[in-house]
Amino acid sequence: MSRKDTLGPLLNRAQFNGFEFRSWYQANVQTAWPGAEQALALLAAEGRYYTLLFSHEFARCFRRAGSEISFSVPGTTYQRVNSIGQIIEVTRKPFTRRTNKPDVWKYHLRQMAAAEDPIEYLSRFLPGTNRDDFRDDDSEPLAPSGVSRAPRLPARAS
């Protein structure tokens, strides 16, 4: 799936929840409006899609305040010290989390910034999508190569 094809459903969901793509594009990218398809192609081709994905306006609309959001949390394995000083390995199973906090968009914006691929992170919230749809071995990766990210820290035990 190309980057433009991947951005389309994400943008559609935000627009359904009230995101004004045309006014955002004219305010943040360029004043001349080339049309929705060309604007999306420009964002995808030149790597400007980060401007859209990390925009607070887009994030607020992508996750409508007060609506319940379901997303999958992947399984993880990490080590921790137990109460008697031994190092034990904790394995957490994948599960579905539901939330309806009014400012949940801020949490997900931070998580997306820490994610290896922000588009793949957002795609988890689209109903009926498969993660394999966003990976194509023949085309370039969705996240640009050479972008260094901070190493991931193991999850903390609750």
N, C-alpha and C positions, 0 to 999 in steps of 0.2 A: 504494500500500500504506500503510495507516495505521501509526502508530507502534506501536500494540499488536500488530498483525500482524507487524511487523518484530522486535519484542522476543521474540515467542513462540519462533521457532526458535533464537535466541541463548540463551534461557533453557533450552530443551530440551537443547541440547548441553551446557551447564554441569551440568544435573541428571543427564544420562547419565554424566558424569564425577565425580559425587559431590556436587554442590552441593545443600545443603538450603535451598530457597527459603523454606519456611515459618519455619524458625528464624531465618534471616537477616532476613526481613521483620519478625518480631516483635521482634528485637533492634535493628533500625535504623530502622524506619518507624513502626510502632505495635504495641502489644501485642495488640490484638484482631485475630484472623485472620479476614478476611472470605471466604476461599476463594481459590483460585488465580486464577480468571478475574477476580474483582473486584480482587484485589491487583495483578494485572498492569495492569488498566484504570486503577487509581489511580496507579500509577507512570507510566503513559503520559500520562494526562490532566493531571496537575499538574506535569509536568516533573521528577518525582523519579527518572526513569530514569537520570540521571547518577549518583545514589547507588548504583544497582545496577551500572552498567557500570564504574565506577571503584573498586568494592569489591575489596579484595585477595582476599577469599575467592572471589568470582565469577571474577576473573581467573585465579586458580590452577586452578579447576575447568574453566574454559573451555578452557584450554590445559593438558591433563594432563601432568604431569612425565614426561619420558622418552619420550613418544610423538612420532613424527615429524610435523611440521606442514609443510604446503605452502601457500605463499601467493604471489600475484603481485606483483611489484614493477613499478610503471608506468615507462614510458620517460620520459626527461628530457633536456633540453638545457641546457647551462650553459657559461659562459666560464671559461677559466683561462689562466695565463701559462705558456708552455712554457719549455724550458731556455735558449733564446736571447732571451727577453724579449718575444716576440710574444704577443698575445692570440689564442687560438684557441677555436673553438667545439667542444665535445665533445657528441656525441649518443649517448645510451645507449639500447639497445633494451629493451623490456619483457622480463622473464624470470621464471621460477618459482624460488623459493628454498625449500629444505627445511632444516629444523633439528630437532634433538632434544636441546637443552640443558635441564637440569633447571630452571633459573630463567628460561626464555625468557618467561614471563608478565610479568616486570618490564620487559623490553625492549618488549614489545607494549603494555604499559600506558603507557609513555612515548610511544610512537609514536601511540597512540590519543589521548592528551592533546594532542599537537601537530597531530593531524588536524583538518581542517575540519569533518568530520561523524563523530563516533565510531561511530555505528551503521553507517555505510557502511564504515568501516575494518574493523569486526568482521565484517561480512557477507562480506568477501573470503575469510574462513576457513571459510565454510559451503560444503560441496560442493554443486554443482548450482545455485548461485544466480547470478543475472544482476544486474549493478549497476543496470540500467534498472528492475528490479523495485522498487527502493528509492526511485525518483524518481517522483512523480506530479504532473503539472502542475496538476491541479485541486485538490489538497489542499495543506495547509500543508507547508512543508519539514520534514524530520525533525529537523534541527538548528534550534533557536530562532533567529529573526532578532534582530539587535542584539547578539549575543554577539561581542565583539571577540576576535580571535585575533592572536597575534604573527605578523608576516609570515614567510613561509617562506623559508628560506635555501637557496641552491642546494646540491646534493649535492656532496660533496668527491670528487675523483678519487682512486682508490686506487693 
